[in-house]
């Protein structure tokens, strides 16, 4: 009898519910095709949770996540808070607290290019073609979680950046282990010429590298890494870095593929894991059916990997690539002939079920006609 997997679904804010709905729809198809059992339980978080409860992460939602095998999350943020610097309770506080409470110390972001979308990138084809990067960002320490202070007159403030050996060791091992399966190279991105925390990262990573003799470890200051990400992204295989640098570098890298709507992420802990698209809540598109669901759908593929359901994850990625190559995409990727959020989800679902026996006529799809035969 198939194992029952409990998946907590947090649709979140803005376009989060729309893109998450497509991922759930596809996971249900995956369950049917591969004979898996998924139980989906829903919770509120972010602005929607504040509107309903006054709390960006209600205790019920936190407990739901702790008692699930994995968490599928949509997006967070709302203009009601973004445009109010004096707001004491903010949607993002819910996500930061959830990461900390679940111990999600490693954020993993794959960055790759698709041949049919290279022209959508602001960078030249010869620079980005073949880019395939895995970014490991430490997620629950550093300056985002350090002591914070603003004096009562609002004239002075500080944020403390702190790292311990344990914080660094646990994510470094994940990065090196992944590099062993890839091109066997880890680049530590830091600011060791200025920061003590960066010098600690270098010291510890050099020690850990001795346990992985088949992996090359090199170092790059974050300012140079930001430049090289644009000049020569193919230099990188696995990037390992601290929280704030990882936040910035991974968002910069997201433009390489041509749309932030393509990029998934996984946040992994010892006992829990959360999967989400890297894009924001995009409130301007809410309810319009134009949001790109691919990043969320690929996050669901990472969820399947985490659960040990590799064949299903591989089939899901194959189906997404087929949709992209067939130009069955949303308006951000094809302004002339585009499909809605739900239509893209339906196309991918159909390919998972039927592959070449699908009802979609692919030749007509490529011509811009979603003809069924």
Secondary structure, DSSP 4 states (H G I P E B T S, - for coil): -PPEEEEEEEEESTTHHHHHHHHHHHHHHHHHHHT-EEEEEE---THHHHHHHS-SS-HHHHHHHHTSSEEEEEE---HHHHT-TT-SS-HHHHHHHHHHHHT--EEEEEEE--GGGGGGSSS-HHHHTT-EEEEEEE-SSGGGTS-EEE-TTSS-EEE-----HHHHHHHHHHHHHHHHHTTSEEEEEE-TTT-HHHHHHHHHHHHHHTT-TTSEEEEEEHHHHHHHHHH-GGG-SEEEE-HHHHHHHHHHHTTTTS-GGG-EEEEE-SS-EEEEESS---GGGTTTT----HHHHHHHHHHHHHTT-HHHHHHHHHHHHHHHHTT---TTT-SSS---HHHHHHHHHHHHHHGGG-SB-HHHHHTT---B-
